[in-house]
Amino acid sequence: MAKIYLLFLFILSFANAQDFKKDTIQLNETILYDKSKFKLKRVGSDTKTKAVQIGLEVYIDLFKDSIPQFIKEIAIPLNAPKKEYTFQRLNFNFSELIKEDSIVLKVDLFTNKEGIPEKSLLNNPFEIVIKKEDQNDNIFTLDLRNYKIKSQGDFFIKVELLTKSDKPIYFSGALLAKCLYRAKDSDKWRKTPLGLTPSINADILIKK
């Protein structure tokens, strides 16, 4: 079981919050593609900050821990066009360099049905090994181009930390967004407080 940590600095202002109704961000084009047939975009939070952080930890101590939100996994809903698109990359914005030599994240992609993860877009979830040297400016990028994963409409990125760590693994975060969590598979999905969401996003190639 994992747990969610909420860390806020009081210097945070609402100016740092993002309007997630407009969560499609133009991507600096580093992927080669036919611009006459496709459009490349980044969807999801691309915040790079330490003012708001969200952390995951594998094991918990109910007697020592005072944070009430204990979770097994998080699911981040992302807005995407109804036109067909292909996943290019997933980007994980950590707020700092990971302390461990490496960590393992279990990552899955789900269709969105009425605001809840429905069907996986993958045959099997990814179990990603992330090493310190894999982080570029605290960002880890998972290249999905060879998998040719296609979808249409909104989707979820579901993430679970599998590595036991002495300290939580922190991502940059944003407020007033959307993110779900649950403590175990049989639980209902719940919204994170204050709309806190980790800065994890996707680059997609949209068919015109």
SEGU-988910 format. One record per residue (C-alpha): residue number from 0; residue in one letter; y, x, z. Coordinates in pm, whole numbers, plus 50000, padded with zeros to 5 digits. Example, Ala and Ser with C-alpha at 12.3 -4.5 7.8 and 13.67 -1.06 7.14 Angstrom:
REM residues 2
0|A|49550|51230|50780
1|S|49894|51367|50714
REM end
This chain:
REM residues 208
0|M|50000|50000|50000
1|A|50348|50119|49928
2|K|50682|50036|50080
3|I|51032|49997|49954
4|Y|51326|50180|50109
5|L|51680|50059|50069
6|L|51949|50323|50109
7|F|52318|50239|50074
8|L|52627|50452|50123
9|F|52923|50261|50262
10|I|53152|50420|50004
11|L|52984|50204|49742
12|S|53218|49958|49573
13|F|53139|49664|49348
14|A|53281|49870|49062
15|N|52952|50061|49069
16|A|52750|49746|49009
17|Q|52642|49671|48653
18|D|52643|49342|48467
19|F|52276|49304|48390
20|K|52336|49011|48161
21|K|52438|49288|47924
22|D|52161|49532|48001
23|T|52110|49652|47644
24|I|52272|49995|47618
25|Q|52328|50181|47293
26|L|52112|50493|47291
27|N|52217|50838|47180
28|E|51997|50868|46877
29|T|51739|51145|46921
30|I|51448|50957|46761
31|L|51417|50969|46383
32|Y|51386|50628|46216
33|D|51495|50431|45910
34|K|51832|50283|46008
35|S|51817|50035|45723
36|K|51506|49870|45874
37|F|51532|49936|46248
38|K|51778|49951|46537
39|L|51725|50179|46836
40|K|51838|50054|47178
41|R|51793|50125|47546
42|V|51725|49827|47771
43|G|51752|49830|48149
44|S|51949|50015|48411
45|D|52059|50367|48317
46|T|52238|50437|48645
47|K|52244|50799|48762
48|T|52376|50788|49118
49|K|52299|50871|49480
50|A|52527|50597|49610
51|V|52244|50344|49577
52|Q|51884|50456|49598
53|I|51546|50289|49610
54|G|51242|50477|49739
55|L|50866|50426|49727
56|E|50605|50553|49969
57|V|50228|50508|49960
58|Y|50134|50471|50326
59|I|50316|50287|50603
60|D|50310|50270|50981
61|L|50386|49916|51094
62|F|50463|50031|51446
63|K|50710|50305|51353
64|D|50875|50157|51047
65|S|51161|49913|51093
66|I|51216|49830|50724
67|P|51079|49477|50665
68|Q|51006|49508|50292
69|F|50653|49647|50249
70|I|50531|49646|49892
71|K|50239|49742|49676
72|E|50434|49748|49353
73|I|50765|49666|49189
74|A|50825|49484|48861
75|I|51152|49527|48673
76|P|51244|49252|48424
77|L|51424|49372|48113
78|N|51601|49169|47848
79|A|51487|49238|47492
80|P|51538|49064|47158
81|K|51298|48800|47027
82|K|51254|49008|46713
83|E|50957|49242|46698
84|Y|51014|49583|46854
85|T|50810|49895|46930
86|F|50828|50090|47256
87|Q|50952|50446|47206
88|R|51005|50584|47558
89|L|51023|50493|47925
90|N|51287|50674|48132
91|F|51272|50721|48509
92|N|51605|50821|48669
93|F|51528|50989|49000
94|S|51819|51038|49240
95|E|51698|51389|49321
96|L|51434|51643|49228
97|I|51095|51538|49364
98|K|50990|51733|49673
99|E|50618|51743|49590
100|D|50469|51973|49329
101|S|50369|51659|49142
102|I|50342|51282|49189
103|V|50139|51011|49016
104|L|50292|50679|48909
105|K|50088|50385|48787
106|V|50291|50215|48513
107|D|50220|49896|48319
108|L|50411|49678|48072
109|F|50393|49298|48100
110|T|50519|48999|47908
111|N|50770|48781|48092
112|K|50680|48417|48153
113|E|50947|48221|48338
114|G|51061|48530|48527
115|I|50712|48643|48635
116|P|50485|48916|48487
117|E|50216|48745|48280
118|K|49998|48951|48042
119|S|49974|49327|48015
120|L|50074|49482|47684
121|L|49840|49777|47751
122|N|49465|49813|47738
123|N|49490|50016|48057
124|P|49788|50106|48278
125|F|49932|50456|48248
126|E|49872|50692|48539
127|I|50154|50941|48488
128|V|50152|51283|48651
129|I|50513|51398|48700
130|K|50579|51760|48794
131|K|50905|51911|48911
132|E|50944|52097|48584
133|D|50903|51768|48392
134|Q|51235|51639|48528
135|N|51537|51703|48309
136|D|51855|51646|48516
137|N|51635|51438|48753
138|I|51512|51223|48461
139|F|51150|51195|48351
140|T|51076|51054|48005
141|L|50739|50914|47897
142|D|50696|50924|47519
143|L|50518|50609|47393
144|R|50562|50652|47018
145|N|50199|50747|46951
146|Y|50074|50433|47126
147|K|50254|50196|46885
148|I|50303|49927|47153
149|K|50471|49623|46999
150|S|50616|49312|47159
151|Q|50878|49039|47127
152|G|51115|48902|47389
153|D|51174|48994|47752
154|F|50923|49210|47938
155|F|50850|49378|48272
156|I|50795|49742|48368
157|K|50561|49747|48667
158|V|50548|50063|48881
159|E|50334|50177|49176
160|L|50335|50515|49350
161|L|49982|50653|49393
162|T|50066|50986|49557
163|K|50086|51032|49932
164|S|50414|51206|50005
165|D|50574|51337|50324
166|K|50898|51166|50218
167|P|50972|50864|49997
168|I|51026|50924|49625
169|Y|51381|50809|49546
170|F|51512|50660|49223
171|S|51875|50594|49144
172|G|51942|50226|49199
173|A|52177|49946|49108
174|L|52281|49625|49282
175|L|52320|49266|49165
176|A|52041|49307|48912
177|K|51686|49173|48911
178|C|51369|49325|49052
179|L|51049|49182|49200
180|Y|50804|49320|49453
181|R|50486|49221|49633
182|A|50278|49363|49914
183|K|49935|49299|49761
184|D|49783|49158|49444
185|S|49730|48813|49592
186|D|50094|48782|49706
187|K|50361|48593|49517
188|W|50632|48800|49354
189|R|50955|48813|49557
190|K|51305|48921|49468
191|T|51442|49241|49618
192|P|51741|49192|49852
193|L|52086|49214|49693
194|G|51929|49241|49351
195|L|51843|49606|49413
196|T|51657|49764|49120
197|P|51547|50121|49041
198|S|51699|50289|48737
199|I|51397|50271|48509
200|N|51457|50173|48147
201|A|51296|50160|47803
202|D|51395|50277|47456
203|I|51281|50028|47194
204|L|51291|50029|46815
205|I|51390|49682|46693
206|K|51290|49554|46350
207|K|51593|49412|46165
REM end
